[in-house]
Amino acid sequence: MVIKDANLDIIATRRSQYPIDNKPEFLLVGRSNVGKSSFINTILSKKNLAHTSSKPGKTQTLNFYGVNNSFYLIDVPGYGYAITSKENRKKFGMMIEEYLETREELKRVFMIIDFRHKPTEDDLLMYNYLKYFNVPVTIIATKADKVTGTKKEKNLKTILDTIDLVLGDDLVVFSSVTKLGVKEVINKIDSIING
């Protein structure tokens, strides 16, 4: 699959605003500032489609990116951001829960973590939360360009030892700098859409 066209089509905060065209959807979750926007821009080959920010907590809505007129990539508010008010965190939580509970179009979740570090408590909570909804998950271990030599194997082992992936879930080592893992993610989306 070649990404020819990608746009931010819909910004939603509740179910009534979701797209109604029944296209397959792929949800992106991750801690604030883990590189979700860079992941989106790299996968979709667009420099500034998703706004990267040095300030965490920027995304506060469900952002539906329409791709090739055939599927949606959906960015949601980052988790684990302490400065966001308790009220906002609750609101984001309810927004994501409503989506996960009701959305038949959801095909897979890409959960972004930082390849350089052991998955956090928040990462584990999110993975288990997604499993509660029986959603298939691909872990995207990003910023891999910042990990050198023998550390790569060690970090990979740490991630897999920390997050006990269930059958059918997998992990892609990714870098928006070197483009490592980009083809793998696109092929995965392609095979899910086209069976």
Secondary structure as GFF3:
##gff-version 3
##sequence-region A 1 195
A	DSSP	beta_strand	6	12	.	.	.	ID=ss1
A	DSSP	three_ten_helix	15	17	.	.	.	ID=ss2
A	DSSP	beta_strand	25	30	.	.	.	ID=ss3
A	DSSP	alpha_helix	36	43	.	.	.	ID=ss4
A	DSSP	beta_strand	62	67	.	.	.	ID=ss5
A	DSSP	beta_strand	71	75	.	.	.	ID=ss6
A	DSSP	alpha_helix	86	102	.	.	.	ID=ss7
A	DSSP	beta_strand	106	114	.	.	.	ID=ss8
A	DSSP	alpha_helix	121	132	.	.	.	ID=ss9
A	DSSP	beta_strand	137	142	.	.	.	ID=ss10
A	DSSP	three_ten_helix	144	146	.	.	.	ID=ss11
A	DSSP	alpha_helix	151	162	.	.	.	ID=ss12
A	DSSP	beta_strand	170	173	.	.	.	ID=ss13
A	DSSP	alpha_helix	182	194	.	.	.	ID=ss14
###
